């Protein structure tokens, strides 16, 4: 057609240390279209978009906006090019009104003319079909209203290109419909829109074209009308990669944990875990697959006693044959039964380790109550720290070094190592290899396998399907807080799991 | 009847120093800086103004009241702004704990005031009491004409100009905070600096300016006390705990300078109530002096129960701001 593209990326690469987050990406956004960017967790969608919005700077490659090569160094640069990004985490001031948030930080007359702003905001809401009261305070708003304010902020600054990072993740189906109606209005008004998502049904519903990323590389862009749930899933998960993780056959597995109908609501009253039921056996690794935020954290925390459950119960069958009801116990009692949880959050330090304390002190977090003396015993934790450092090849100047000074991989080894040292009967790990290099990852895989062979029931939440397929004996799939199914890791396929994760197999059900 | 009028008059006299301190502290706290150094800053402002006036009056044969007044105000503003700058540098640039810096500044400021107060008293010779009568007369001058109206004149127009300035500053501060673009940005900085930063607001700049302006205003409270209330004299620790009352008034006023105006009247009244209450013993007097703090606690309880976020302290009050390292 000869028309210039709104955005064109040529050979864009971004590395974080050794990890290549985006590798030689070529992609275009046409004017006046809605482009979906589809990919699993960690496929580099958000990193790519952050380069467009000025949060990251690409290591290689060129970015063209409206046909001209540009350099985007800061969010301000992005704004002046008419690019506005709506992040997953809202940046709003709670005590201010919607209108005040919209004009925050803008240049203009020293004395505010809120009437004028209100009128402009109302004009915009009318034009695109939003539902927004400019005088409402943010703290009085629902998540979807807050999102509307974020979108308005971008529109008010005159953005022509909008990037939405998983906008539907926090919305109810009705709110999603509303958002989509607004997006269509914006497209009709000539705006170009990129929407990052991993919900296939939404991709098919809203977008004109779909660009697929897989593990940091660009796969292809297809017209939505030519795509199906199956073809997209295939592009998204790709070929199976063989990892050669040693996996032994489970030796006489016995039921260890039984979860019955557990339902959890988050602080906003949204159900994040719906009627989850499953069993975990000794001598087995149970993998839990699912898109981030599908209820993995809540599930593990329910077992560890850290979550308030709406209903449901958790039973524990000890090796000695005693049945305990974990859902009625305190976290401390559950730990003493040998049920441990090590959760590696995105920032790695948030849970379980105290960054400013040294290795020995972090070991003591688990053991300070032992012994009769009023003084805590420092010798045993110190020995344990030294043992972990040696056995897991932790790179550290010594056990007196604050944990926050160590690299991510070493921190994770300490976290997992400490949990294993308590000789658990049930070991729950979440994202144990998050951000680790290959060698450290294998150390952790071997540790988990070792535990499994010792008769421990291992539950492992992971992001990488290839790893789960080779490491686990069974894989349970969570989608939007529901247990979709439990598959045998030896016979199932990546495509099948991918489809279960994205809810693609029941496309219509979620939306009507 | 006249007793009540006198009481109100005295209450206003007590309240104005507190009002200056509270208005300044509100502006500072709106930027997220909890400056507990305000009591010290008020000592520093007071003594600096007094010293300026003292050296001016001693250097000329016939000191002119208005010149002494201007010198006193400039010295007061300089000293208190410097105190604010020191606080800002430590807490904003070096990110030292705000409570520690604030409390040390109070200790320092009080000592600073007493040290120089004692020193110039010695310079003045005699019985160790200094007096800058000429300058003080400019501060104490009443509005001609209006103050002669019976009753109303006494009640409303019998004060020095700083009293009216205190009220005007408070009203202006409210207007600034609620109605101007810079005020909006300032509220955003105190509430959530990360969000303000993302919106392109220079967080450090706002914190610095708000803190320095805040301490300058608070310093005027000290000057008011020395010049108008004490009539240009100094007595060690004479300012007492009025600085802490100013900090308490910030809470009573729900971080709104206009509320601080009537709040200061309440505090001023409660502060001297024991003089006007008949039949108090020495012990019950002390109990009576606690009333301002009791009122603050009650207001705190009521407002926290009403739970309206905009009436609470700024969201990031007391926290240093680190831009997240990516």
Interface residues (C-beta under 8 A of the other chain):
Chain A: X55 X56 X75 X76 X91 X92 X93 X94 X95 X96 X100 X103 X104 X105 X106 X108 X109 X110 X111 X112 X137 X139
Chain B: X179 X180 X181 X182 X184 X185 X187 X188 X191 X192 X194 X195 X196 X198 X199 X200 X201 X309 X310 X315 X326
